[in-house]
Amino acid sequence: MASVKKRAYSSPVRQEQASLTRARILEAAGDLFLSQGYGRTTIRRIAEVAQVSPDTVYAVFGSKARVLTALIDRRLAPAPGVENVLDRPEATVVRDEADQRRQIHFFARDMAAVSTRVRPVYEILRTAAAVEPEMASIRAEMDAYRLRNMRQAAEWIAARGPLRMGVERAADIIWTLAGPDVSRMFCDDRGWSQDEYAEWLEDILVGVLLPPDDPV
């Protein structure tokens, strides 16, 4: 008798429950990381606040470090079903805009908003990386991921007209100026608003990346 092939079982209810559990863990971890710091926050405490077992946290994320990176990813692309920050509507507006200056305008506004969401958690990663080798490696991984995205943004802008330099150099400049360290110094240390930082970023990127307007 021929064997019966088992079909993969997928329950929407289970998937929804798993998604809710993941979200609850990340919410608990975010509150604890911000209030107690990364070093003092334990998996056991995250599990207690999220009302799950420590084994569940490990099963979903693998380690405390990966809980933190998942929290950063969630704040980068908070919309359901969006895995990459460049797939968000705010990013595709930059990609599809035909005018370079308007591209940079939309990009600067978006990066300022993203920074406001991500900066508190990224600061936890920055400080943890200074004392924990594993976190330093993860920070380098996150920075490399961000550089790839900034290179893509530079390619979008270069596709609409000339730049003062090559795409690689433009990507380095965008990566630095739109990064969380610069926005932290302006917004957290010097008290700039999100709009003020966005306006500054737009002005600087236009001046650095684009050739000057032809004289009338």
C-alpha positions as a Python dict, from the first residue, in 0.01 Angstrom:
ca = {
    (1, 'M'): (0, 0, 0),
    (2, 'A'): (134, 341, -95),
    (3, 'S'): (234, 559, 194),
    (4, 'V'): (28, 868, 262),
    (5, 'K'): (231, 1188, 239),
    (6, 'K'): (167, 1412, 535),
    (7, 'R'): (80, 1770, 458),
    (8, 'A'): (251, 2051, 643),
    (9, 'Y'): (19, 2186, 907),
    (10, 'S'): (-2, 2561, 938),
    (11, 'S'): (-249, 2721, 1173),
    (12, 'P'): (-325, 3093, 1134),
    (13, 'V'): (-423, 3094, 1501),
    (14, 'R'): (-85, 2954, 1604),
    (15, 'Q'): (96, 3200, 1380),
    (16, 'E'): (-98, 3488, 1533),
    (17, 'Q'): (-23, 3362, 1883),
    (18, 'A'): (347, 3333, 1800),
    (19, 'S'): (349, 3686, 1660),
    (20, 'L'): (177, 3822, 1972),
    (21, 'T'): (423, 3638, 2196),
    (22, 'R'): (716, 3782, 2002),
    (23, 'A'): (572, 4133, 2026),
    (24, 'R'): (510, 4095, 2400),
    (25, 'I'): (868, 3983, 2459),
    (26, 'L'): (1007, 4276, 2258),
    (27, 'E'): (786, 4526, 2441),
    (28, 'A'): (899, 4391, 2777),
    (29, 'A'): (1263, 4388, 2672),
    (30, 'G'): (1245, 4743, 2539),
    (31, 'D'): (1105, 4876, 2866),
    (32, 'L'): (1366, 4690, 3069),
    (33, 'F'): (1663, 4782, 2850),
    (34, 'L'): (1568, 5149, 2871),
    (35, 'S'): (1494, 5152, 3245),
    (36, 'Q'): (1765, 4916, 3376),
    (37, 'G'): (2025, 4905, 3099),
    (38, 'Y'): (2136, 4611, 2890),
    (39, 'G'): (2375, 4460, 3143),
    (40, 'R'): (2127, 4445, 3431),
    (41, 'T'): (1842, 4307, 3222),
    (42, 'T'): (1824, 3928, 3224),
    (43, 'I'): (1635, 3683, 3005),
    (44, 'R'): (1453, 3565, 3316),
    (45, 'R'): (1335, 3918, 3393),
    (46, 'I'): (1226, 3975, 3032),
    (47, 'A'): (1028, 3650, 3049),
    (48, 'E'): (864, 3753, 3379),
    (49, 'V'): (748, 4087, 3243),
    (50, 'A'): (631, 3930, 2915),
    (51, 'Q'): (455, 3651, 3110),
    (52, 'V'): (631, 3371, 2925),
    (53, 'S'): (897, 3119, 3024),
    (54, 'P'): (1269, 3191, 2978),
    (55, 'D'): (1279, 2891, 2743),
    (56, 'T'): (1026, 3067, 2521),
    (57, 'V'): (1247, 3374, 2496),
    (58, 'Y'): (1544, 3157, 2403),
    (59, 'A'): (1335, 2961, 2152),
    (60, 'V'): (1216, 3277, 1977),
    (61, 'F'): (1538, 3482, 1980),
    (62, 'G'): (1828, 3259, 2087),
    (63, 'S'): (2002, 3512, 2311),
    (64, 'K'): (1961, 3844, 2488),
    (65, 'A'): (2177, 4011, 2224),
    (66, 'R'): (1937, 3898, 1951),
    (67, 'V'): (1644, 4030, 2149),
    (68, 'L'): (1809, 4372, 2128),
    (69, 'T'): (1877, 4348, 1754),
    (70, 'A'): (1518, 4234, 1692),
    (71, 'L'): (1400, 4535, 1889),
    (72, 'I'): (1609, 4764, 1667),
    (73, 'D'): (1473, 4593, 1355),
    (74, 'R'): (1119, 4641, 1481),
    (75, 'R'): (1172, 5013, 1531),
    (76, 'L'): (1338, 5047, 1191),
    (77, 'A'): (1044, 4889, 1009),
    (78, 'P'): (749, 4890, 1249),
    (79, 'A'): (477, 4817, 991),
    (80, 'P'): (348, 4457, 987),
    (81, 'G'): (497, 4249, 706),
    (82, 'V'): (779, 4496, 632),
    (83, 'E'): (1115, 4330, 685),
    (84, 'N'): (1353, 4583, 530),
    (85, 'V'): (1359, 4952, 612),
    (86, 'L'): (1385, 5026, 238),
    (87, 'D'): (1053, 4855, 169),
    (88, 'R'): (855, 5105, 376),
    (89, 'P'): (637, 5359, 191),
    (90, 'E'): (854, 5642, 326),
    (91, 'A'): (1156, 5487, 155),
    (92, 'T'): (987, 5400, -174),
    (93, 'V'): (885, 5766, -205),
    (94, 'V'): (1255, 5850, -213),
    (95, 'R'): (1321, 5577, -470),
    (96, 'D'): (1040, 5687, -702),
    (97, 'E'): (1085, 6066, -682),
    (98, 'A'): (1227, 6208, -1006),
    (99, 'D'): (1387, 6523, -861),
    (100, 'Q'): (1710, 6480, -665),
    (101, 'R'): (1648, 6767, -425),
    (102, 'R'): (1303, 6634, -339),
    (103, 'Q'): (1455, 6287, -298),
    (104, 'I'): (1693, 6427, -39),
    (105, 'H'): (1410, 6621, 126),
    (106, 'F'): (1202, 6305, 170),
    (107, 'F'): (1507, 6103, 272),
    (108, 'A'): (1612, 6351, 541),
    (109, 'R'): (1262, 6366, 686),
    (110, 'D'): (1240, 5989, 694),
    (111, 'M'): (1583, 5940, 851),
    (112, 'A'): (1504, 6193, 1122),
    (113, 'A'): (1183, 6008, 1208),
    (114, 'V'): (1358, 5669, 1204),
    (115, 'S'): (1630, 5808, 1429),
    (116, 'T'): (1374, 5927, 1683),
    (117, 'R'): (1233, 5574, 1707),
    (118, 'V'): (1561, 5383, 1700),
    (119, 'R'): (1808, 5612, 1877),
    (120, 'P'): (1722, 5518, 2239),
    (121, 'V'): (1763, 5146, 2166),
    (122, 'Y'): (2068, 5197, 1946),
    (123, 'E'): (2228, 5388, 2231),
    (124, 'I'): (2191, 5076, 2444),
    (125, 'L'): (2372, 4879, 2174),
    (126, 'R'): (2646, 5143, 2153),
    (127, 'T'): (2716, 5142, 2525),
    (128, 'A'): (2695, 4761, 2552),
    (129, 'A'): (2939, 4726, 2262),
    (130, 'A'): (3198, 4920, 2459),
    (131, 'V'): (3220, 4650, 2725),
    (132, 'E'): (3099, 4325, 2565),
    (133, 'P'): (3284, 4170, 2266),
    (134, 'E'): (2967, 3997, 2142),
    (135, 'M'): (2780, 4326, 2135),
    (136, 'A'): (3070, 4499, 1958),
    (137, 'S'): (3044, 4236, 1685),
    (138, 'I'): (2669, 4285, 1660),
    (139, 'R'): (2707, 4661, 1643),
    (140, 'A'): (2950, 4617, 1352),
    (141, 'E'): (2695, 4389, 1187),
    (142, 'M'): (2419, 4648, 1229),
    (143, 'D'): (2642, 4926, 1097),
    (144, 'A'): (2725, 4717, 789),
    (145, 'Y'): (2354, 4656, 732),
    (146, 'R'): (2288, 5029, 759),
    (147, 'L'): (2571, 5105, 514),
    (148, 'R'): (2414, 4873, 256),
    (149, 'N'): (2088, 5063, 289),
    (150, 'M'): (2261, 5400, 260),
    (151, 'R'): (2441, 5277, -52),
    (152, 'Q'): (2103, 5191, -200),
    (153, 'A'): (1975, 5539, -117),
    (154, 'A'): (2283, 5690, -284),
    (155, 'E'): (2213, 5480, -594),
    (156, 'W'): (1856, 5605, -604),
    (157, 'I'): (1974, 5966, -592),
    (158, 'A'): (2250, 5903, -848),
    (159, 'A'): (1993, 5751, -1084),
    (160, 'R'): (1816, 6089, -1108),
    (161, 'G'): (2118, 6303, -1190),
    (162, 'P'): (2488, 6364, -1133),
    (163, 'L'): (2658, 6363, -795),
    (164, 'R'): (2975, 6543, -689),
    (165, 'M'): (3139, 6205, -622),
    (166, 'G'): (3095, 5835, -681),
    (167, 'V'): (2817, 5634, -523),
    (168, 'E'): (3049, 5465, -273),
    (169, 'R'): (3178, 5794, -134),
    (170, 'A'): (2823, 5933, -130),
    (171, 'A'): (2709, 5627, 65),
    (172, 'D'): (2984, 5682, 323),
    (173, 'I'): (2876, 6045, 368),
    (174, 'I'): (2507, 5958, 402),
    (175, 'W'): (2588, 5672, 640),
    (176, 'T'): (2775, 5911, 867),
    (177, 'L'): (2550, 6217, 860),
    (178, 'A'): (2221, 6023, 882),
    (179, 'G'): (2356, 5791, 1150),
    (180, 'P'): (2233, 5759, 1508),
    (181, 'D'): (2553, 5903, 1657),
    (182, 'V'): (2515, 6238, 1478),
    (183, 'S'): (2142, 6264, 1554),
    (184, 'R'): (2212, 6172, 1917),
    (185, 'M'): (2459, 6458, 1953),
    (186, 'F'): (2223, 6710, 1796),
    (187, 'C'): (1891, 6595, 1942),
    (188, 'D'): (1983, 6438, 2276),
    (189, 'D'): (2292, 6641, 2368),
    (190, 'R'): (2208, 6978, 2213),
    (191, 'G'): (1828, 6961, 2230),
    (192, 'W'): (1744, 6991, 1861),
    (193, 'S'): (1396, 6886, 1752),
    (194, 'Q'): (1337, 6614, 1496),
    (195, 'D'): (1237, 6879, 1239),
    (196, 'E'): (1550, 7086, 1305),
    (197, 'Y'): (1771, 6783, 1253),
    (198, 'A'): (1581, 6691, 933),
    (199, 'E'): (1626, 7043, 793),
    (200, 'W'): (1997, 7041, 874),
    (201, 'L'): (2045, 6695, 721),
    (202, 'E'): (1865, 6801, 404),
    (203, 'D'): (2071, 7120, 366),
    (204, 'I'): (2400, 6940, 426),
    (205, 'L'): (2327, 6650, 191),
    (206, 'V'): (2214, 6880, -90),
    (207, 'G'): (2529, 7090, -52),
    (208, 'V'): (2768, 6795, -28),
    (209, 'L'): (2617, 6552, -276),
    (210, 'L'): (2473, 6762, -557),
    (211, 'P'): (2661, 6983, -804),
    (212, 'P'): (2589, 7356, -768),
    (213, 'D'): (2307, 7502, -972),
    (214, 'D'): (2410, 7649, -1304),
    (215, 'P'): (2445, 8030, -1278),
    (216, 'V'): (2165, 8223, -1437),
}
